[in-house]
């Protein structure tokens, strides 16, 4: 999971050096950061990103307090003191020497325009709650595997941001250029403010990046931070997918869906970790949920509706801030592990705590033997397009890509997949099941019924495109499937639809019908009830027919009045009413091919 925050105030680096870099604790004033970290047993910060070469830094190097002040406090080179002294020795005046160490536009100029400079973005990566429980209560090997997967997943998400998202802008955002480099300072934390386990990393992404100007000379400028923010969800799903897959493959585990908030998307947690253990480690969740319930009720009273996705994120952040406890006294990881184990033993007993890893492996072995490790990209594209088009009125590729990554995690349950399959599914969902305007402008925001209709059309088209495999093709050896197996729907088994008693040897048409039932179950019933798969009957609902009948009666009355005739006391049955009666009679006595409801 990934969340973001802005580092805007000029002295914000003091908060990160005194608090974030010190394990969210309160460092004594005057005590050097390195000494305080060593005394508390905390790991030092480290530099990440491809933009370090331009600053003379190396990946993995330790972040010092002075570097934090210069880079994130003043917007200058991390070695500004040495560079400034060298220029002064050569005869440069102090103002020129200082300006030579500034990265991009000086902060003083931005503040002189009465603007608040954005210094960095704080991206916080953390695993699911079940992985945190395994990391805190598992053995040393399990803990090393989870930490290694955590590091690799962060690096993968940052590389994706550099390769696909990062841009620099200049001249009042009229100029833009791709920049595959970022400068990141990462700080690791082991617990939350209550002292319970919460493995997470704060990654400060510097709002400065180097590009080549019109003369081919390197020049520092600002990042396109709104673009980075828009892709936080897609980067977070990549981190979750990469970390969960690596841990499950290394330890032989699997994932299961767990509903955290009723009615919202479930979270894929490690199978075998009980909800009681998750609640034990998530000490702040209940307090946040209690406050969030009140904030949601207040929002509904003020706006007359429930909050949408963006509003829910804002209310969740407000609830987290309202319930945030005071800073704690940091403790070494070894001491924390002993305290967590004692607390879990006291609450759950030795058998539950010591047998946690074995239970997860046993549950994972059953799930991995049951779930097909192959993915049918055609049906996956249908699933992704149906969910995104139903949930969102307007969507971009980043939304589809994030949903494709969630689909892989939910479908494969932690098993490995072909590299690049998430991009392929997203591209196919966009090309096959989305609308695009010729002038390049996004379409108007569609209604919920229109989005459900698009999702239903996508399912219907997938069913029509499915065909029966030739005899014996299902028995083809697995070695015949190459890395391009996901490009051909007919050459691979489809992904499993989770329902009990499913038949493993289904034809593509049968699998498509199962996916159709899965999609219809995910759609609101009030948008699907009473409709058939024939789009010609969608407008012939009782509500629409009643409106048409009322319109017809009004029109007839006006026509008779204009012709000078008095309107009768009771209208004869109109053709529209007659059609409605015939339609209702057909539904009472369905014949062949009639009355096919979309409800699962």
Buried (B, 14 or more C-beta within 10 A) or exposed (E): BBBBEBBEEBEBBBEBBBBBBBBBBEBEEEEEBEEBBEEBBBBBBBBBBBBBEBBEBEEEBEBBBBBBBBBBBBBBBBBBEEBBEEBBEEEBEEEEBBBBBBBBBBBEEBEEEEEEBBBBBBBBBBBBBBBBBBBBBBEEEBBEBBEBBBBBBBBBBBBBBBEBBBBBBBEEEEEBBEBBBBBBBBBBBBBBBEBBBBBBBBBBBBBBBBBEEEEEEEBBBBBBBEBBEBBBBBBBBBBBBBBBBBBBBBBEBBBBEBEBEEEEBEBBBBBBBBEEBBEBBBBBBEBBBEBBEEBBEEBEEEEEEEBEEEBBEEBBEBBBEEBEEEBBEBBBBEEBBEBBBEBBBEEBEEEBBBEBBEBBBBBBBEBBEEBBBBBBBBBBBBBBBBBBBBBBBEBBBBBBBBBBBBBBBBBBBBBEBBEEBBBBBBBBBBEBBBEEEEEEEEEEEBEBEBBBBBBBBBBBBBBEBBEEBEEEEEEEEEEEBEEEBBEEBBBBBBBBBBEEEEEEEBBBBBBBBBBBBBBBEBBEEEBBEBBBBEEEBBEBBEEEBEEBBEEBBEEBEEEEEEEEEEEEEEBEEBEBBEBBEEBEEEEEEEEEEEEEBBEB
